[in-house]
Amino acid sequence: MQRKTIAIIAVVAVVAAYMLLTKTDDQRNTPAPTHSEAPDTPSTSQTLADSPDRPSLERTDDRKPILLSDEAAGKVGVDKVKRTLALYKRTLRYPRWSRPADGHERLDIEWNKGWPKAQPFAADDQRREIEMHAALDKAFADRGEQLTVTVDIFRPENGEKLRVTPDELVARVEYHTGTSMKVVAEVPMAKSGDHYTGSFAPSAIKELASKQRRVQLVVFARIGRFSKDMSLPFTYAVYKPFLVKRHAGDSIVDGSLVVEYDVVVGHVQPHRVVAVLFDSTGTKPLATYRNWFRPTDRGPQKMRLTFFGKILRESGVDGPYQVRALHGHVRVPGGDPLEVVWKYDKSTTTNAYSANQFSAEDYSSAEKDRMITRYQNLIDNGF
């Protein structure tokens, strides 16, 4: 049944492409019929849209659509599966949990970057536009850690920013009660050069320190009769659900680099773990790690990060290496938000290794073998 369905889909796609490509020039250039030119019995498109100004879908030439035989349709399907299999093999040269650095790791490296917001504010008495930009320095604040907000208000003119002094500028910390947002603290704002800044420690605010909450910082500015507010979401921790204490060593295991850490587990739940491996200078990213750590007990234990050997072998970069941007989250049942973030700010330096010490073999697993076998069976059986 599945093979027949795939074959039918392939037939429909090919026939549609053929009909589109074999239109006559007259058909391509014929304008849509007017209401008076519409046939007595409306076409399907006219009936559905209830609009006689739409062109009919009926063919006006004598040519018949070409229907593929089962053998031809099967060949189209087999070719698609062959391409899919080749792509799968190429992608799974490396495991999903450890990939070569290809530019996408920037999100893993800058995971704690506070993304700025910008909006047109209003217009002054001369109808000149004013803009407000606001940003937090980080997206996550650990227990006891501060966040700093920076606000810039200006009028763009001839490629320059002409600063505007607001009549009122306030920043407020709010949390979600379940039905609405509640203000729990105001953040004093002060002029700093051309900008305004303010700092606060979320875990030091009484109503936030007692419980993990969904929060945001709202910046409100007023200039004359115009006002604007801008919300900046962030996350914070009131306790450490997962503590990375220290680097516990590293070695080559089965051709890959394994880096161990001493950790303390607070919740027996799966922990999402992310890290990036750099060269010895800490400037060139080589590989990423994204996987789950699944503890079975609370308390002190070891956590292992594995960077796939083939990546390091192909990079040609010798160690020592640096592990940076180690962070993650754990889901806490009943929490709001459910996920509690943790991080390890220190950079880890490994032992010295030669790139040639790592395996040049492609990634292999039972799951990968099963998928390749399934694709190959479809190809061999011709659907």
C-alpha positions in Angstrom: 0.0 0.0 0.0 2.8 2.4 0.9 4.6 1.7 -2.4 1.5 2.4 -4.4 0.9 5.7 -2.6 4.4 6.9 -3.3 4.1 5.9 -6.9 0.7 7.8 -7.3 2.3 10.9 -5.7 5.2 10.7 -8.2 2.7 10.3 -11.1 0.7 13.4 -10.1 3.9 15.5 -9.7 5.2 14.5 -13.1 1.9 15.0 -14.9 1.5 18.5 -13.3 4.9 19.5 -14.4 4.3 18.2 -17.9 1.0 20.2 -18.2 2.7 23.3 -17.0 5.6 23.1 -19.4 3.4 22.1 -22.5 1.1 25.1 -22.4 0.8 26.9 -25.7 1.9 30.5 -26.1 -1.7 31.5 -26.7 -2.7 30.0 -23.4 0.1 31.8 -21.5 -0.9 35.1 -23.0 -4.7 34.8 -23.0 -6.2 37.2 -20.4 -8.7 36.0 -17.8 -12.3 35.9 -19.2 -14.7 38.6 -18.1 -18.0 37.9 -16.5 -19.8 38.2 -19.9 -17.3 35.7 -21.4 -17.7 33.1 -18.6 -19.2 29.8 -19.6 -22.8 28.9 -18.5 -21.4 26.2 -16.3 -18.7 27.7 -14.1 -15.3 25.9 -13.7 -14.2 24.4 -10.4 -12.0 27.4 -9.6 -14.9 29.8 -10.3 -17.3 27.9 -8.1 -14.9 27.7 -5.2 -13.8 31.3 -5.3 -17.3 32.5 -6.3 -15.5 34.8 -8.7 -16.2 34.7 -12.5 -13.1 36.8 -13.2 -10.8 33.8 -12.5 -9.5 31.8 -15.5 -10.9 28.4 -16.0 -8.7 25.3 -15.2 -10.2 23.4 -18.2 -7.7 22.6 -21.0 -8.5 24.1 -24.4 -6.2 22.1 -26.6 -6.6 18.6 -27.9 -3.5 17.1 -26.2 -4.0 14.4 -23.6 -2.0 14.2 -20.4 0.7 11.6 -20.4 0.2 8.9 -17.8 3.3 7.1 -16.5 3.4 3.3 -16.4 3.9 1.6 -13.1 7.4 0.9 -14.2 8.2 4.5 -15.0 6.5 5.8 -11.8 8.6 3.3 -9.8 11.8 4.5 -11.5 11.0 8.1 -10.5 10.4 7.0 -6.9 13.6 4.9 -6.8 15.7 7.8 -8.0 14.4 10.0 -5.2 15.2 7.3 -2.6 18.7 7.0 -4.0 19.2 10.7 -3.6 17.8 10.6 -0.1 20.0 7.7 0.8 23.1 9.5 -0.5 22.2 12.6 1.5 21.6 10.5 4.7 25.0 8.8 4.4 26.7 12.1 3.8 25.0 13.7 6.8 25.5 10.8 9.1 29.3 10.6 8.6 29.2 12.4 12.0 26.7 11.7 14.8 23.9 14.1 15.5 25.3 14.8 19.0 28.8 16.0 17.7 29.1 17.9 14.5 31.8 19.9 12.7 31.8 23.6 13.3 30.2 25.1 10.2 29.0 28.5 11.4 25.8 27.3 13.1 27.8 26.9 16.3 27.6 30.7 16.8 24.3 30.2 18.5 25.9 27.7 20.9 28.7 30.1 21.6 26.5 33.2 22.0 23.7 31.4 23.7 23.6 33.9 26.6 23.7 37.0 24.4 20.9 39.5 25.1 19.3 40.2 21.8 18.5 43.9 21.3 15.1 45.4 20.4 14.5 48.5 18.3 11.3 50.3 17.4 10.3 53.7 16.0 9.3 55.7 19.0 7.3 58.6 17.6 7.7 61.9 15.8 8.6 65.2 17.4 6.8 68.5 16.8 8.5 68.7 13.4 7.4 65.2 12.5 10.9 63.8 12.7 11.1 60.2 13.6 12.6 59.1 17.0 13.8 55.6 17.7 14.3 53.7 20.9 16.8 50.8 21.2 17.0 48.6 24.3 19.1 45.5 25.1 20.1 43.3 28.1 23.7 42.3 28.3 22.7 38.6 28.9 19.7 36.4 28.3 20.3 34.4 31.5 21.4 35.4 35.0 22.6 32.8 37.4 21.9 33.0 41.2 23.4 36.2 42.5 24.3 37.4 39.0 23.3 40.9 37.7 21.8 41.9 34.4 22.4 45.3 32.8 20.0 47.0 30.5 21.1 49.7 28.0 18.7 52.1 26.4 19.4 54.5 23.5 17.0 57.1 22.2 17.8 59.1 19.2 16.7 60.8 16.0 18.4 59.5 12.9 19.5 62.3 10.6 21.8 62.2 7.6 23.3 58.9 8.8 24.0 60.2 12.3 22.3 59.6 15.7 21.1 62.8 17.3 20.4 61.9 21.0 17.1 62.8 22.5 16.6 63.2 26.2 13.4 61.5 27.4 11.0 63.3 29.9 10.6 60.0 31.6 12.5 56.7 31.5 11.6 53.7 33.7 12.5 50.0 33.7 10.3 47.5 35.6 10.8 43.8 36.3 7.6 41.8 35.8 6.6 38.2 36.2 3.7 36.2 34.9 1.1 35.3 37.5 -0.8 32.9 35.3 -3.3 35.5 34.1 -1.4 38.8 34.0 2.0 40.4 34.5 2.9 41.7 37.9 5.5 44.4 38.6 7.9 43.4 41.3 10.7 45.9 41.1 11.8 49.1 39.4 15.3 49.4 38.0 16.9 52.8 38.4 18.2 54.2 35.1 21.1 56.6 34.8 22.8 58.4 31.9 26.1 56.7 30.8 27.7 58.5 27.9 25.1 58.7 25.1 23.0 55.9 26.6 21.0 55.1 29.7 21.8 52.0 31.8 20.4 50.2 34.8 21.4 47.0 36.6 19.6 44.4 38.8 20.0 40.9 40.2 16.8 38.9 39.5 17.5 36.3 42.3 17.9 39.2 44.8 14.3 40.4 44.2 12.1 39.1 47.0 9.2 37.8 44.9 11.6 36.2 42.4 14.0 34.7 44.9 11.3 32.4 46.4 10.4 30.7 43.2 11.4 30.3 39.6 9.1 32.5 37.4 8.5 33.6 33.9 9.9 37.1 33.8 10.6 40.1 31.6 12.0 43.6 31.9 9.8 46.4 30.5 11.4 49.7 29.5 9.0 52.7 29.4 10.0 56.0 27.9 8.0 59.3 27.4 8.9 62.3 25.3 6.3 65.0 25.5 2.9 63.5 24.7 4.4 60.4 23.1 5.3 57.2 25.0 6.7 53.8 24.2 7.3 50.6 26.2 9.4 47.7 25.2 9.6 44.2 26.8 12.8 42.2 27.1 12.4 38.6 28.2 15.1 36.9 30.2 15.6 33.8 32.4 17.3 33.4 35.8 18.1 30.9 38.5 17.3 31.0 42.2 19.3 27.8 42.8 21.6 25.6 40.9 19.8 22.5 39.6 23.0 21.2 38.2 26.5 22.1 39.3 29.6 21.6 37.2 32.4 21.6 39.7 35.6 21.0 37.8 37.3 19.4 34.8 38.1 15.8 35.8 40.3 14.8 32.9 40.2 13.8 29.2 41.4 11.0 27.0 40.9 9.3 23.6 38.2 6.6 23.8 37.3 4.6 20.7 39.0 7.2 18.5 37.1 10.2 19.9 38.0 12.9 22.5 36.2 12.3 25.8 36.2 15.2 28.3 35.0 14.4 31.9 33.6 16.7 34.5 32.8 16.3 38.2 29.1 17.4 38.6 26.5 17.5 41.3 23.0 16.5 40.2 20.0 18.2 41.8 17.2 16.7 39.7 17.1 13.1 38.4 15.8 14.3 35.0 17.4 14.4 31.6 19.8 17.4 31.2 20.4 19.0 27.8 24.1 19.6 27.5 25.7 21.9 24.9 29.4 22.8 24.5 31.9 23.9 21.8 35.4 22.6 21.2 38.0 25.2 20.1 41.7 25.1 19.1 44.4 25.8 21.6 44.0 29.6 21.2 40.2 29.5 21.9 39.5 31.4 18.7 38.8 28.7 16.1 35.7 26.5 16.8 36.3 22.9 15.7 33.3 20.8 16.9 30.1 21.0 18.8 28.5 18.8 21.4 24.7 18.6 21.9 23.4 15.6 23.8 21.4 14.5 26.8 23.0 13.6 30.2 20.6 11.2 32.0 21.5 10.8 35.7 19.9 8.0 37.7 20.8 9.4 41.1 21.2 12.8 42.8 24.5 14.0 44.2 28.1 14.0 43.0 29.0 12.0 39.8 30.9 12.2 36.5 29.6 13.6 33.2 31.3 12.8 29.9 31.3 14.9 26.7 32.4 13.2 23.6 33.7 15.1 20.5 33.7 12.8 17.5 37.1 11.8 16.4 36.7 12.0 12.6 36.0 15.8 13.0 39.3 16.4 14.8 41.2 14.1 12.4 39.8 16.0 9.3 40.5 19.4 10.9 44.2 18.7 11.0 44.4 20.8 14.2 46.5 19.4 17.1 45.7 19.9 20.7 45.5 21.0 23.4 41.9 22.0 22.8 39.6 24.2 24.8 36.0 23.4 25.8 33.9 26.5 26.0 30.2 27.7 26.3 29.3 24.7 28.4 25.7 25.1 29.4 22.3 23.4 29.4 19.0 23.0 31.1 16.9 20.6 33.0 13.2 20.2 33.0 11.7 20.5 36.5 8.2 18.9 36.7 5.7 21.4 38.1 7.9 24.4 37.5 7.0 27.6 35.6 8.9 27.8 33.5 9.5 24.0 33.2 13.1 24.4 32.1 15.8 25.7 34.5 19.1 26.8 32.9 22.6 26.1 34.2 26.0 27.1 32.9 29.8 26.7 33.5 31.7 29.8 32.7 35.2 28.5 32.9 37.2 27.4 29.8 38.5 23.8 30.0 42.0 23.0 28.5 42.6 19.4 27.4 45.8 17.5 27.2 47.9 17.8 24.0 46.9 15.5 21.2 47.9 15.0 17.6 44.9 15.2 15.1 46.2 11.9 13.6 45.5 10.2 16.9 41.8 10.4 16.3 39.8 7.9 14.2 39.1 8.6 10.5 36.1 6.3 10.5 32.6 7.4 9.8 30.0 7.3 12.5 28.3 4.0 12.9 25.3 2.8 15.0 22.5 0.3 14.9 20.0 3.0 14.1 22.0 4.2 11.1 22.4 0.7 9.8 18.6 0.1 10.1 17.8 3.3 8.2 20.3 2.5 5.4 18.9 -1.0 5.1 15.3 0.3 4.8 16.3 2.7 2.1 18.3 0.0 0.2 15.4 -2.4 0.4 13.1 0.2 -1.2 15.6 0.7 -4.0 16.3 -3.0 -4.6 12.5 -3.9 -4.6 11.7 -1.0 -6.9 8.9 0.0 -4.6 
